[in-house]
Structure formats: structure tokens, C-alpha cells
Amino acid sequence: MRNLFDPNASSISGLPSLPDMPTLPPAPTLPSLPPLIPKVDMSLPYLPPPPKIPSLSPKIQATINTLKMISKLYCMMKGSIGLVDESTVKA
């Protein structure tokens, strides 16, 4: 079967005619936008190195080490070496 549709032969007379598209004026020229991120001088001032702390005398160092060991032992004894008694646990 042949296609019987002919687009040139049909005319639709019931539709209203639409007006032409109006011409728009040219877009105005806008000034350029300022940058979003301001330019900031990121240079830091010169900082001298920190002063050297003098080393402690060997006698003071030995005393500090002994006190560290004693304090660790005290904490282990007071804390029951990490174990907790059932009566001290809150339900």
C-alpha cells in the first residue's frame, strides 16, 4: 500500500496566524566583576629559632628517672594493676 499523505496538499485554515517575534534591543554592557577572592599578602614575619634548653645535670636526671619509676609503681598499686574490684563497678 502506498502512503497517501501529502503535506503540501493539506491546509489548515482554522488556526490563527501568529505575529512575528519582536526584535529585542542589544544587551547592555556591564562592568567587569571584582575578583571573589581578595589578594592578601601571605608572607610571614621572620621568627628566630627557639632558644636551646640547657641539659640537666646527671644527678638531677637520675633523680627524675627514679621519681618516674616510683610514680609508675604507685599508680599500678593504687589502680590494682588495671584490675577493678566488682564492688566498685556501678551497675
C-alpha positions in Angstrom: 0.0 0.0 0.0 1.2 3.5 -0.8 1.4 6.3 1.7 -1.4 8.7 0.8 -0.3 11.6 3.0 0.9 14.7 1.1 2.0 17.6 3.3 1.7 20.2 0.6 -1.8 19.3 -0.3 -3.3 19.9 3.2 -4.0 23.3 4.6 -5.3 24.1 8.0 -7.4 27.2 7.8 -8.8 27.2 11.3 -5.6 28.2 13.1 -5.0 31.9 13.8 -1.9 33.5 12.3 0.8 34.2 15.0 2.6 37.6 15.0 6.3 37.7 14.2 8.8 37.7 17.1 9.7 41.2 18.2 13.3 42.3 17.9 15.0 42.9 21.2 17.4 45.8 21.9 21.1 44.8 22.3 22.2 43.7 25.7 23.7 46.5 27.8 27.4 46.3 28.5 28.1 45.6 32.2 31.2 46.5 34.1 33.5 43.6 35.0 33.0 42.0 38.3 35.7 42.3 41.1 37.6 39.1 42.0 35.8 36.9 44.5 39.0 36.1 46.5 40.8 39.2 47.7 44.5 39.3 47.2 46.2 39.1 50.6 49.9 39.3 51.3 50.7 35.9 52.9 54.3 36.5 53.8 55.0 35.7 57.4 57.5 37.7 59.5 60.8 36.2 60.3 60.8 34.3 63.6 64.1 33.4 65.2 64.6 29.8 66.3 63.6 29.0 69.9 66.3 29.2 72.5 68.2 26.0 73.4 67.3 24.5 76.8 70.4 23.5 78.7 70.8 19.9 79.6 70.2 18.9 83.2 73.0 17.7 85.3 73.3 13.9 85.6 72.3 14.0 89.3 69.1 15.8 88.6 68.4 13.4 85.6 68.9 10.3 87.8 66.5 11.8 90.5 63.8 12.5 87.8 64.1 8.9 86.4 63.8 7.4 89.9 60.7 9.5 90.7 59.2 8.5 87.4 59.7 4.8 88.3 58.3 5.3 91.8 55.2 7.2 90.5 54.5 4.4 87.9 54.7 1.8 90.7 52.4 3.8 92.9 49.8 4.1 90.1 49.9 0.4 89.5 49.4 -0.4 93.2 46.7 2.1 93.6 44.9 1.1 90.5 45.3 -2.7 91.3 47.4 -3.1 88.2 44.5 -2.3 85.9 42.0 -4.8 87.6 38.8 -3.4 89.0 37.0 -4.9 92.0 33.4 -5.9 91.4 32.1 -3.9 94.4 33.4 -0.7 92.9 31.7 -1.1 89.5 28.4 0.7 89.2 25.5 -1.1 87.6 
